[in-house]
Amino acid sequence: MPRERLLLKNALIVDGTGAPPFHGGVLVEDGRIAQVGAVDAPADVPSVDCSGMAAAPGFIDAHSHSDLQVLEGRREKTLQGVTSEVVGNCGFSPFPTADARELHQFANGILCGGEHWGWSNAAEYLAAAEAAPAANVYAMAGHGSLRVAVAGLAQRPLTATEMDRIEGLLEDSLSAGAIGFSTGLMYAPGSCAPPEELERLCRIVARQGAIYATHMRSYSRGLLDAIREQIDLARAAGCRLQISHLQAVGPEQWPLQEPALELIERALEEGVDVAFDCYPYLAGNTNLTQLLPQWALDGGVDAMMVRLAGAERTRIAEESRRNVVVPWSGVIVTAFATDANRHLTGLSLEAIAEARGRQPWETLVDLVEEERGSATVITFNQSPENLRATLTHPLSIVISDGLFVRGKPHPRLHGTFPCFLETVCREKRWLTLPEAVHKITGRPAARFGLKERGLLRPGYHADVTVFEPERIGSRATYKSPDIPPDGLHLVLRNGVILESPGRGSGLRPNDFRT
């Protein structure tokens, strides 16, 4: 419930800067933070005793795919302490649209919407987001969505006229309040974009003082070349570069992560404004079609279905076999569109293939066809050592990258931020509490330009998460992913209480592999 004034007293103040914590209070007045520390508040101000608890800035999910669900007031994130979300990632945004059917074909696998969404421009979407009942919404313009708006689902270079149009759409989006531009260079049709196209768009980003976030062309065999391409692009365009969900995918590629980090560090030393984000899990989550060669999606789902019914099916299956870099036993199908296949939810492609008497890559193609591309998978990609290196790196931000699916979501949708504070901070002690909180509050706010958020500082918006440092944690697992976290006491956004779950029940230790 909203209050004009509220005092959070006797708290351990973790202010989001990374500085050592201290005991004191937080006084909230009219949606803003009025005082922090030794608070001089009138006796009649309503108060919450936070003894034994930490008060931190509201957590910020700087890489979210809740573009549609955040407008509905879904609670999966607020129950984790999240008060702000950056949407429009990986080239997918719910705007602009000239043809809603084409945008749905492109984006529904990631945004998980129905058939009744789509905004003609960023201004319309941001107006809807302004009234979102849960988190503060910050949107980026997705390259894939921009491309679909000017050239449909075709994979080809843009004409001069189309290039002018896509530049205009990006300009309009940023002028309307979008905070940046994102690419998904492993997803069709953005995957076919040449460097020249990206540079022209990133020059607009630089002029507008926005940020460029990229799902690169490769995180496996081509990881180092993909990083070099993006660094060269940022250097040429003069824009700020955020590398999304950095990781080295697949056991053979795990040794590439150290040189990948060195490339990023060297670029920063040379003057490129570059950083990255990551999530605290060994497994990733994406659409099943991502495992296909992306040329197979040229022209959208209908064109893909024609290819799968014809002579190109064998080629698609064979290229998928060569391209998949994790064991088939580590590719778990988590959501299906059809009732006929829902009993397979939670099984690996290897297990489904064995039951069907097929090879895993044949089964992959079979399922894509049966589901018309509308199925999602969890893939076990990373090593614990590499995960530790990215989570603790000074250039990293911790994000969820969570997808809403019609089945079993990745546990990060329900547990990312409590899992991070529990496992990385309290149990493994890879980071101190102030360092961990900084990676999910002050650092993402500064990186993405979220003004007057991310810190407990007088005058800032009163986004506050109160939690028990010794109890906060996630019980969500890959088998049971939709269990809410424990240890959250109070979540305020702009001074309004969003969640008040109390002290919660006992924790069950969470592990990256459960």
C-alpha positions in Angstrom: 0.0 0.0 0.0 1.3 3.5 -0.7 2.4 5.7 2.2 3.4 9.4 2.1 6.1 8.7 4.8 7.7 5.5 6.0 10.7 4.9 8.2 12.8 1.7 7.8 14.7 1.6 11.1 17.5 -0.4 12.6 18.6 -1.8 9.3 22.0 -2.7 7.9 22.3 -0.1 5.2 23.9 -1.6 2.0 23.7 1.6 -0.1 24.5 0.2 -3.6 27.9 1.9 -4.0 29.9 -1.1 -2.9 31.0 0.8 0.2 31.0 -1.0 3.6 27.5 -1.3 5.2 26.5 0.6 8.3 23.5 0.6 10.6 20.8 3.1 10.5 17.5 4.0 8.9 15.9 5.0 5.6 13.2 7.7 5.7 10.9 7.7 2.7 8.8 10.7 1.8 6.5 11.2 -1.2 8.2 8.5 -3.2 11.7 9.7 -2.6 14.5 8.9 -0.1 14.6 11.8 2.4 17.3 10.6 4.8 19.7 7.6 5.2 21.7 6.7 8.3 21.0 8.6 11.4 17.4 9.6 10.7 15.7 12.4 12.5 12.0 11.5 11.9 8.9 12.6 13.8 7.5 10.1 16.3 4.3 9.7 14.3 5.9 8.5 11.1 4.9 4.9 10.4 8.0 2.6 10.8 9.2 -0.9 10.1 11.7 -2.5 12.4 14.4 -4.0 10.2 16.6 -5.4 13.0 18.6 -8.3 11.6 17.9 -7.2 8.0 19.6 -5.3 5.3 18.1 -2.4 3.4 19.4 -2.1 -0.2 18.3 -0.3 -3.3 15.7 -2.1 -5.3 17.4 -4.7 -7.4 17.7 -3.9 -11.1 17.4 -6.6 -13.8 19.4 -5.1 -16.6 18.7 -7.9 -19.0 15.1 -8.9 -19.0 12.7 -10.4 -21.5 9.6 -9.4 -19.5 8.6 -6.8 -22.1 5.0 -8.0 -22.1 4.6 -9.5 -18.6 5.9 -6.5 -16.8 2.9 -4.6 -18.1 0.6 -7.2 -16.5 2.2 -6.8 -13.0 3.6 -10.3 -12.8 5.2 -10.9 -9.5 8.1 -13.3 -10.4 10.6 -10.5 -10.3 9.2 -8.3 -7.5 9.2 -11.3 -5.2 13.0 -11.4 -5.8 13.4 -7.7 -4.8 13.5 -6.4 -8.4 12.1 -2.9 -8.8 13.5 -2.0 -12.3 13.8 -4.0 -15.5 15.6 -3.2 -18.7 13.7 -4.9 -21.6 14.1 -5.0 -25.3 17.2 -7.2 -25.2 18.8 -9.5 -27.7 17.2 -7.6 -30.7 13.6 -8.4 -29.5 11.4 -5.5 -28.6 7.5 -5.3 -28.8 7.9 -2.2 -31.1 7.9 -0.9 -33.7 5.5 -3.0 -35.8 4.2 -2.4 -39.3 2.9 -6.0 -39.5 2.0 -7.6 -36.2 1.9 -11.1 -37.6 5.5 -10.8 -38.8 6.6 -9.4 -35.5 4.9 -12.2 -33.6 6.6 -14.8 -35.8 9.9 -13.2 -35.0 9.5 -12.5 -31.3 6.9 -14.7 -29.7 9.4 -17.4 -28.9 11.4 -15.0 -26.7 8.7 -12.6 -25.5 6.1 -15.3 -25.1 3.1 -13.3 -26.0 -0.2 -14.1 -27.6 -1.5 -12.6 -30.8 -2.7 -9.3 -29.3 0.4 -7.3 -28.7 2.6 -4.9 -30.6 3.1 -1.2 -30.5 3.6 0.9 -33.6 6.4 2.8 -32.0 8.5 3.2 -28.8 6.4 6.1 -27.6 3.3 4.0 -27.4 5.0 1.1 -25.6 6.7 3.4 -23.1 3.3 5.1 -22.4 1.9 1.7 -21.6 5.0 0.9 -19.5 4.6 4.1 -17.5 1.5 2.6 -15.9 3.1 -0.8 -15.2 2.0 -1.8 -11.7 5.2 -3.6 -10.7 8.7 -2.6 -11.8 10.0 0.6 -13.4 10.4 -0.3 -17.1 13.3 0.9 -19.3 13.2 -0.2 -22.9 15.8 -0.7 -25.7 14.9 -0.8 -29.3 15.6 -4.3 -30.7 17.4 -4.6 -34.0 15.5 -7.6 -35.1 12.2 -5.8 -34.5 13.4 -2.7 -36.3 14.5 -4.9 -39.2 11.2 -6.8 -39.4 9.4 -3.4 -39.5 11.3 -2.3 -42.6 12.1 -5.5 -44.4 10.0 -8.3 -43.0 11.5 -11.6 -42.1 13.8 -11.9 -45.1 17.5 -12.4 -44.5 19.3 -10.1 -46.9 21.1 -6.8 -46.9 18.9 -3.8 -46.5 18.3 -1.5 -49.5 19.3 2.1 -49.3 15.7 3.1 -48.7 15.2 0.5 -46.0 18.5 1.6 -44.3 17.2 5.1 -44.2 13.9 3.9 -42.7 15.6 1.7 -40.0 17.8 4.6 -39.0 14.8 6.9 -38.7 13.0 4.3 -36.5 15.9 4.0 -34.2 16.2 7.8 -34.0 12.5 8.0 -33.1 12.8 5.3 -30.5 15.7 6.9 -28.7 14.1 10.3 -28.9 10.9 8.9 -27.4 12.8 7.6 -24.4 14.3 4.2 -25.2 17.6 4.0 -23.3 19.5 2.0 -25.9 19.7 -0.3 -28.9 20.1 -4.1 -28.8 21.1 -6.7 -31.3 20.5 -10.5 -31.5 23.1 -11.5 -34.0 22.4 -15.3 -33.6 18.7 -14.8 -34.3 17.3 -14.4 -37.8 16.9 -11.9 -39.4 19.4 -9.9 -37.4 22.0 -12.6 -37.9 22.4 -11.5 -41.6 23.2 -7.9 -40.8 26.6 -6.8 -42.1 29.0 -4.8 -39.9 28.3 -1.7 -42.0 24.6 -1.8 -41.1 25.4 -2.1 -37.4 27.9 0.7 -37.5 25.5 3.1 -39.0 22.9 2.3 -36.3 25.5 2.4 -33.5 26.6 5.9 -34.6 23.0 7.0 -33.8 23.3 5.4 -30.4 26.5 7.3 -29.8 25.0 10.6 -30.8 22.1 10.1 -28.5 24.3 9.1 -25.6 22.5 5.7 -25.3 23.9 2.2 -24.8 24.4 -0.6 -27.3 23.8 -4.1 -25.9 24.5 -7.2 -28.0 23.7 -10.9 -28.1 26.8 -11.6 -30.2 27.1 -13.8 -33.3 28.7 -16.6 -31.3 29.4 -17.7 -27.7 31.0 -21.0 -28.7 33.6 -21.7 -31.4 33.4 -18.2 -32.7 33.5 -16.4 -29.3 36.7 -14.5 -29.7 35.9 -13.3 -33.3 32.5 -12.2 -32.1 34.0 -10.2 -29.3 36.5 -8.6 -31.7 33.7 -7.7 -34.1 31.7 -5.9 -31.3 34.7 -4.1 -29.9 35.7 -2.9 -33.4 32.1 -1.8 -34.0 32.0 0.2 -30.7 35.4 1.8 -31.4 34.3 2.9 -34.9 30.9 4.2 -33.8 32.0 5.7 -30.5 29.2 4.0 -28.6 29.1 2.3 -25.2 29.1 -1.4 -25.6 27.4 -4.0 -23.3 28.1 -7.6 -24.1 25.0 -9.6 -23.1 25.3 -12.8 -21.0 29.0 -13.4 -21.6 30.0 -17.1 -21.5 32.0 -19.7 -23.3 29.5 -22.3 -24.4 30.4 -26.0 -24.4 33.3 -27.9 -22.8 35.6 -27.6 -25.8 35.2 -23.8 -25.7 35.6 -23.3 -21.9 39.3 -22.4 -22.3 38.3 -19.5 -24.5 36.8 -17.6 -21.6 40.1 -16.3 -20.2 41.3 -14.8 -23.6 37.7 -13.4 -24.0 38.0 -11.5 -20.8 41.4 -10.3 -21.8 40.1 -8.9 -25.0 37.5 -7.0 -23.1 39.9 -5.7 -20.5 42.4 -4.6 -23.2 39.7 -2.8 -25.2 38.7 -0.9 -22.0 42.3 0.1 -21.4 42.4 1.4 -25.0 39.4 3.6 -24.5 36.4 1.5 -25.6 33.6 1.8 -23.1 32.8 -1.9 -22.7 31.3 -4.1 -20.0 29.3 -7.3 -19.8 26.6 -9.1 -17.9 26.0 -12.7 -16.7 23.6 -14.8 -14.8 24.4 -17.1 -11.8 23.5 -20.4 -13.4 25.4 -23.0 -15.5 22.5 -23.4 -17.9 21.0 -21.1 -20.5 17.6 -20.8 -21.9 16.4 -20.1 -25.5 14.1 -21.1 -28.3 14.5 -24.5 -29.9 14.9 -22.9 -33.3 18.2 -21.3 -32.0 19.8 -24.8 -32.4 19.1 -24.7 -36.2 21.2 -23.0 -38.8 19.6 -19.6 -38.9 19.4 -19.6 -42.7 16.6 -22.2 -42.2 14.4 -19.4 -40.7 14.8 -17.0 -43.7 11.3 -15.7 -44.4 9.9 -16.7 -41.0 8.1 -19.7 -39.6 6.1 -20.5 -42.7 9.1 -20.5 -44.9 10.9 -22.7 -42.3 8.1 -25.2 -42.4 8.3 -25.5 -46.2 12.1 -26.2 -45.9 11.5 -28.9 -43.3 8.9 -30.6 -45.5 11.3 -30.7 -48.4 14.7 -31.6 -49.6 16.5 -29.2 -47.2 15.4 -31.1 -44.1 18.4 -33.4 -44.1 20.8 -30.5 -44.6 19.2 -28.6 -41.7 19.5 -31.7 -39.4 23.1 -32.3 -40.4 24.2 -28.7 -39.8 22.4 -28.7 -36.5 24.4 -31.8 -35.5 27.7 -30.1 -36.3 26.7 -26.8 -34.7 25.4 -28.0 -31.3 28.4 -27.8 -28.9 26.9 -29.2 -25.7 26.0 -32.9 -25.1 22.5 -33.8 -26.3 21.8 -35.0 -22.8 22.3 -31.4 -21.6 19.6 -30.0 -24.0 16.4 -30.1 -22.0 13.0 -29.2 -23.6 11.1 -27.1 -21.2 8.0 -25.8 -23.0 5.9 -27.1 -25.9 3.1 -25.4 -27.8 1.1 -28.6 -28.6 -0.7 -30.8 -26.1 0.6 -33.8 -28.0 4.2 -33.2 -26.8 3.7 -31.7 -23.4 4.3 -35.0 -21.6 7.9 -34.7 -22.9 8.5 -31.5 -20.8 11.7 -31.7 -18.8 13.3 -34.5 -21.0 16.5 -34.1 -22.9 16.7 -34.3 -26.7 18.8 -37.5 -26.1 16.1 -39.1 -24.1 13.3 -38.1 -26.5 15.3 -39.4 -29.4 16.0 -42.7 -27.7 12.3 -43.2 -27.0 11.5 -42.4 -30.6 14.2 -44.5 -32.1 15.8 -41.5 -33.8 19.1 -39.6 -33.6 19.0 -36.4 -31.4 19.6 -34.0 -34.3 16.7 -35.7 -36.2 14.5 -35.4 -33.2 15.5 -31.7 -32.9 14.2 -31.1 -36.4 11.1 -33.3 -35.8 10.2 -31.2 -32.7 10.7 -27.9 -34.4 8.4 -29.0 -37.2 5.8 -30.5 -34.8 5.8 -27.3 -32.7 6.1 -24.8 -35.5 9.2 -23.5 -33.8 7.4 -22.7 -30.5 9.3 -24.7 -28.0 12.0 -23.7 -25.6 15.1 -25.5 -24.2 17.5 -25.2 -21.3 21.1 -26.0 -22.3 23.9 -26.7 -19.8 26.6 -24.6 -21.2 29.2 -23.4 -18.6 31.8 -24.6 -16.2 31.7 -23.6 -12.5 35.2 -22.0 -12.8 34.2 -19.9 -15.7 31.0 -18.8 -14.0 32.9 -17.7 -10.9 35.2 -15.7 -13.2 32.4 -13.7 -14.8 30.3 -13.2 -11.7 33.2 -11.8 -9.7 34.8 -9.8 -12.6 34.8 -6.0 -11.9 33.2 -5.3 -15.3 30.2 -7.6 -14.8 26.6 -6.9 -14.0 24.4 -9.8 -12.7 21.1 -10.3 -14.7 18.3 -12.8 -15.0 17.8 -13.2 -18.8 14.6 -15.0 -17.7 12.0 -16.1 -20.2 8.3 -16.6 -19.5 7.3 -19.9 -21.1 4.3 -22.1 -21.4 5.9 -24.9 -19.5 8.8 -25.1 -17.0 10.8 -21.9 -17.0 14.5 -21.7 -16.2 14.8 -21.2 -12.4 16.4 -17.8 -13.0 12.9 -16.4 -13.7 12.0 -17.0 -10.1 15.3 -17.0 -8.3 18.2 -15.1 -9.9 18.9 -12.4 -7.4 18.2 -14.4 -4.2 20.3 -17.2 -5.7 23.2 -14.8 -6.4 23.1 -13.4 -2.8 22.8 -16.8 -1.3 25.2 -18.9 -3.3 27.8 -16.5 -4.6 27.9 -14.1 -1.6 26.9 -16.0 1.6 27.8 -19.6 0.9 30.8 -19.4 -1.5 32.0 -16.0 -0.3 33.2 -15.1 -3.8 31.9 -11.5 -3.1 31.2 -9.5 -0.1 27.6 -8.4 0.5 28.3 -4.8 -0.6 30.1 -6.0 -3.7 27.3 -8.3 -4.6 24.6 -5.7 -4.0 26.5 -3.2 -6.1 26.3 -5.6 -9.1 22.5 -5.6 -9.0 21.9 -2.0 -8.0 24.3 0.9 -8.4 26.4 -0.6 -11.2 23.5 -1.4 -13.6 21.9 1.9 -12.8 25.0 3.8 -13.8 25.8 1.6 -16.8 22.3 1.9 -18.3 21.7 5.5 -17.3 18.8 4.9 -14.9 18.7 8.3 -13.3 18.3 8.6 -9.5 18.0 4.9 -9.0 20.3 2.2 -7.8 21.5 3.9 -4.6 20.1 4.6 -1.2 20.8 8.3 -1.4 18.7 11.4 -0.4 16.7 12.7 -3.3 16.7 9.3 -5.2 13.5 7.4 -6.0 12.5 5.3 -3.0 13.2 1.9 -4.5 14.2 -0.3 -1.6 14.5 -4.0 -1.0 14.7 -5.2 2.6 16.1 -8.8 3.1 17.7 -11.0 5.7 21.4 -11.5 4.6 21.6 -14.8 6.4 18.4 -16.2 5.0 17.8 -14.8 1.5 18.0 -17.5 -1.1 16.2 -19.3 -3.9 14.5 -22.7 -3.7 13.8 -22.8 -7.5 15.4 -25.7 -9.3 15.4 -26.9 -12.8 12.9 -29.6 -11.9 10.8 -27.3 -9.7 11.5 -23.8 -11.1 8.5 -21.8 -10.0 9.1 -21.7 -6.2 9.3 -18.2 -4.8 12.4 -17.2 -2.9 12.9 -16.8 0.8 14.4 -14.1 3.0 12.7 -11.1 1.4 10.9 -8.9 3.9 9.8 -5.7 2.0 10.0 -4.3 -1.5 9.2 -0.7 -2.2 9.1 1.0 -5.6 8.8 4.8 -5.6 7.8 4.6 -2.0 5.0 2.1 -2.7 5.1 -1.3 -1.0 5.0 -3.9 -3.8 5.8 -6.9 -1.7 5.7 -7.7 2.0 6.4 -11.4 2.2 7.8 -11.3 5.8 10.7 -13.4 7.1 9.8 -16.4 5.0 10.4 -20.1 5.8 13.7 -21.9 6.2 16.0 -22.1 3.2 17.1 -25.2 1.4 20.6 -24.7 0.1 20.7 -23.9 -3.6 23.4 -25.2 -5.9 24.2 -24.2 -9.5 23.6 -27.8 -10.6 20.3 -28.6 -8.9 
